[in-house]
Amino acid sequence: MMGGKEEPISSVPCGNTCAIIGVDNYIKKQATIVNADDEYSYNIRMMKYTVSPVVRVSVSCKNAQDLPKLVDGLRKLSKSDPLVVVSQDKATKEHIIAGCGDLHIEICMKDLRELYTKNCEVVQGEPVVSY
């Protein structure tokens, strides 16, 4: 698919890229999609990362009625980036984004604002580094 048109296809040869619609409810962060009937289909092993999320920021929405948009945006952000961890603090009820550094958090916040929570003003707290 190049540009603005869609074309349904029945198969994709190895090495080619395609877009699949409707699988986001079944895939949490990453997956291998194969033909179950093919004896030569193998799952790709999950990547192991050598970094861990150490910088945390709280996020909230300026308007309380935008909270469902924020929660949905955080879910989409979590799915799009295998290194980001989204959680909610049980004591304060704050939504927390944990990333691998200041730049990673900055990119996550940019994606959250521009891609995942359009028309919702997101307020970011001060970054906190865990030791």
Secondary structure, DSSP 8 states (H G I E B T S, - for coil): --TT-----S---TT-----SS-TTT-SS------TT-TT---------S----EEEEEEESSGGGHHHHHHHHHHHHHH-TT-EEEE-TTT--EEEEESSHHHHHHHHHHIIIIISTT--EEE---EE--
